[in-house]
Amino acid sequence: MRVLALLAVLSVGATSAFAAEEPSGCDKFKWPIERDRAALTAPDRARLASGSEQAAIPSSAITLALVAQQEVKLPSPPERAPKDGTYAGFTSIKDAKAGLYTISLSSGAWVDLVQDGHFLKPVAFSGATDCDGIRKTMKYQLSDKPFVLQISGARDNSLSISILPTQ
C-alpha cells in the first residue's frame, strides 16, 4: 500500500514538473519574436489549402487550412505520431533560397520539414504558452532545393505559419 501511495505522489510530482518546464509569456522565447509575431497576426495573410504548392518561400505569413489527421495524405509520415482528433496538412515550396530561416507557428503543432528526401532537424527551437499570436518558433538551415513543410498534431483546422530569413 505504501508503494502505491509513493508511486502516486511521484506521478503527480513528475506531471507538475513537466508542466512547470513549459514557459509562459511572450518574454520567455529564446530570441526576439516581434517580427514573426507581427507576420503571424497580419490581416493580409494568404490562405492556402493543404497540399498547395508555392513557387517560392512566401515573403509574409500564410494561413494553412488543415484536414482531419486520419483523412490527410502527408507526403512523408510524421516523425512524431499525432494524437487522435488532431489536424494536419502540408505545403510545398518549389524554389528555395539557401540560408537560415525562422519558421514560426501561431499555435501548437508538430513540424516536419522535408528537403531532398530527408527530415531536417531545427538548429534551434523556442516556444512559450500564453503569447497571443505565436506559440513556437524554430530555426532551420535550408539548401536551395524544394522542400515540404508538414504540420501534424494541431488542435485546430488551420494555423498561421511564417518562414522568414533569420536576422
N, C-alpha and C positions, 0 to 999 in steps of 0.2 A: 504494500500500500504506500509506504514511504517513497519507494522508487517511482511510482506513478505520479505522486504529488511533486516530486523533484523534477520529473520529465515535463510536467505541465508548467511548472514555474520557468524552466529553461526554455520551453517553447514560446511562452509569452515574452520572455526577455529577448529571445532571438528575433521575434516578429517586431518588437519595438525598436530593436537595434537597426533592423533593415529599414524601417520607416524613418528613423532618425537620419539615415545616410542620405536621403533624398533632400537636397537643398530646396529652400522655398524663397522665392522673391527674385526680382529682376537683377538685383545686385549680386546674386550668387553664381552667375555664369563666370567661366574662367577667363573670358575675354570680352571686350565691348560688343554689345549686341544691337546697338541703336540702329545701325544701317539695315541689318537683317530684319529686325522687328518692324521698322518702317516699311520695308518692302512687303513683308507678310501681311500687313494690315492696310496697305494702299487700296483704295477703292477700285482701281482700274486693272486689277489682276486678270490675266487671261484665264478663261475657264476651259479646261481640257478634259476630254473623256479618257478613261483608262484605255491604254493601247494606242494612244495618239503618238504620232511621230513629229518631231520638231527638227527643222533644218539645222538650227544652231542652238547653243545654250541661250536661253532667254535672258534678256537684259533686265527684266523685272520678275517679280514673283508670279507664280501661277497658282490656280486652284485646281487640283486634280480630283475629278469625280472617281469614287471608289465603288467597288462591287462587293457583294457578299463573298466572304472568303471561299466558301465552297463552290461558288459559281465562276470565279476568276480563273483565267488561264495565264499565269505568270510565265514569262519565257524561261526562268530558272526557278526551281523550288527554293523557297526562302531558307536562309541559313539557320533561322530560328523558327521552330514550329509555332504558328499562330494559334491563339485561343479560339474556341468555338464562338460564333456570334460576332466575329470581327469582320472588318472590311480590308480589301486590298486593291491594288491597281499598279499601273506602270506607265511610263512614258519613255520613249527612246529619243536620243539626240544623235543626229547623223554627223554633224560637223563640229567636233570638239576642238578647242584650242588647248594645248598643253599648259598646265600650270596648277597652282594650289588654289582650290575652291572651297568655299564655305557653303555647306548645304544645311539649311535650317528648316524646321517644321513648326507649324502653328500648334500642333497637338501631338500627343504621344503616339508613336507607331514604330515599327521596325523598318530600317532602311537597308536595302541591298543595292549596291552599285556594282554592275557587271560590265566590265570592259575587256574586250579581246578574249571573251570566254572565261574570264576569271573574276571572282568576287574581290573587290578592292576593300582593303581594311582602312578605316579612318586613321589619319596620323594624329588626330586629336578629337576629343569629344567633350561636350559640356551640356548639361541640362539642369532645369530647375522647374519646380511647380510654382503655381500662383504668380505667373508673369503673363499678363494679358497679351495675346498675340504670338507668343513664341514659347515652345516647350523644350526643344532640343536643337543643338547645332553641332555639326561635325566638319572636320576639315579633311579633304581628300586630295591626293596628288593624281591628277588626270594626265593621260597621254593625249596625243592628237587623234585618237581613234574614236569611232562611235561608241556610245555607251547606253545602257538601260538603267533607269532609276526605278526600282521596285519598292513599293510600300506594302507592308502587311501588318496585321495585328492592330489596325486602327479601330477605335471605338465608334467613329462617325463615318458617314458615307462620302465625305470629302475632307480635304485639308489643303492648306496653303504651303507651298514649297518655294524656297528661294535657292538659287545656285549662283552665287556671286564670287568673283575673283577675290581671294583673300587680300586684305590690305596690310 
